[in-house]
Amino acid sequence: MGRRVTRPVALLAGMRDFHRRPELSSGFGGPFNGQTRRLEAITALFDELQPERVVETGSYRGTTTEWFGQRDVPVDTIEINWRLFGYAWARFRRDPLVTVHRSDSRAELQDLARRLDTTRCCFFYLDAHWHEELPTREEIEIIASRWEQPIIVIDDCKVPWDDGYGFDDYGSAGLVSVELFPELPGWSVFFPSTPHTEETGARRGCALIVPPALASRVGALDDWRAA
Ligand SMILES: C[S@@+](CC[C@H](N)C(=O)[O-])C[C@H]1O[C@@H](n2cnc3c(N)ncnc32)[C@H](O)[C@@H]1O
């Protein structure tokens, strides 16, 4: 079966999944992998920095997307897999704030940078690491070179001082860890200050990167600890 046939079939299967299998909608145990402390830490970031838009790479079934949509800001979420795109598209088709893009995250970030006002504060949730390739480094490079006030959170990242947090390891493609990030002179990297023992859900690690203009305000938040 050729690509022209499989894509619509996968898309329709994803839409059908949404209608017939509501149990799939909670994704990895709820927004942010079911992690209560992460949710509080991200909420604190929103309250302090008031981002005007959200871009998520890796929609999966839209569980975390839905939480972002409830913050009352426009959300762009990007999914490469046609079936998962079909699911997320069906989930948000009546939500005027959420746009689901079927694309590779890097291509779509470049496109969004051309179309959006990149001087505004934008929250990026980078969660598109799943397949053999690891787009995270390029995603960060695109965002840092195009947006003036990005808040970049990378899911599944190794927390240097707490091995109890899970992280992704792609073998020869690399670990999701601070070593993977591009050189960004003057930018700050933070990790959760909460020990993994106080976290709930899947207890995945994460990292937060911000440009110099936002660093002191993030540094004042209890939930985040500078690297
Ligand atoms: C861990 S899941 C995302 C979970 C979702 N953010 C949530 O919190 O429920 C990773 C998703 O990224 C997608 N993905 C992987 N590589 C991608 C890429 N290069 N561009 C866009 N999506 C990608 C996968 O198909 C998968 O659905």
The ligand as a Tripos MOL2 file, in Angstrom:
@<TRIPOS>MOLECULE
LIG
   27    29     1     0     0
SMALL
NO_CHARGES

@<TRIPOS>ATOM
      1 C1          5.9810   11.7100   24.5230 C.3       1 LIG1
      2 S1          4.8350   11.9150   23.2460 S.3       1 LIG1
      3 C2          4.1480   13.5160   23.5570 C.3       1 LIG1
      4 C3          3.2400   13.5580   24.7640 C.3       1 LIG1
      5 C4          2.3820   14.8050   24.8880 C.3       1 LIG1
      6 N1          3.1790   16.0240   24.7720 N.3       1 LIG1
      7 C5          1.6770   14.7850   26.2070 C.2       1 LIG1
      8 O1          2.1500   15.4490   27.1490 O.co2     1 LIG1
      9 O2          0.6860   14.0540   26.3220 O.co2     1 LIG1
     10 C6          5.8610   12.2440   21.8810 C.3       1 LIG1
     11 C7          5.1070   12.5450   20.5850 C.3       1 LIG1
     12 O3          6.0140   13.2050   19.6910 O.3       1 LIG1
     13 C8          5.7450   12.7820   18.3830 C.3       1 LIG1
     14 N2          6.9480   13.0890   17.5930 N.ar      1 LIG1
     15 C9          8.1200   12.4080   17.5510 C.ar      1 LIG1
     16 N3          9.0010   12.9980   16.7400 N.ar      1 LIG1
     17 C10         8.3790   14.1130   16.2530 C.ar      1 LIG1
     18 C11         8.7700   15.1780   15.3740 C.ar      1 LIG1
     19 N4          9.9960   15.1990   14.8210 N.pl3     1 LIG1
     20 N5          7.8830   16.1550   15.1190 N.ar      1 LIG1
     21 C12         6.6420   16.1360   15.6760 C.ar      1 LIG1
     22 N6          6.2060   15.1570   16.5110 N.ar      1 LIG1
     23 C13         7.0670   14.1690   16.8020 C.ar      1 LIG1
     24 C14         5.4250   11.2940   18.5510 C.3       1 LIG1
     25 O4          4.7220   10.7850   17.4350 O.3       1 LIG1
     26 C15         4.6180   11.3150   19.8510 C.3       1 LIG1
     27 O5          3.2320   11.4410   19.6020 O.3       1 LIG1
@<TRIPOS>BOND
     1     1     2 1
     2     2     3 1
     3     2    10 1
     4     3     4 1
     5     4     5 1
     6     5     6 1
     7     5     7 1
     8     7     8 2
     9     7     9 1
    10    10    11 1
    11    11    12 1
    12    11    26 1
    13    12    13 1
    14    13    14 1
    15    13    24 1
    16    14    15 ar
    17    14    23 ar
    18    15    16 ar
    19    16    17 ar
    20    17    18 ar
    21    17    23 ar
    22    18    19 1
    23    18    20 ar
    24    20    21 ar
    25    21    22 ar
    26    22    23 ar
    27    24    25 1
    28    24    26 1
    29    26    27 1
@<TRIPOS>SUBSTRUCTURE
     1 LIG1         1 GROUP 0 **** ****
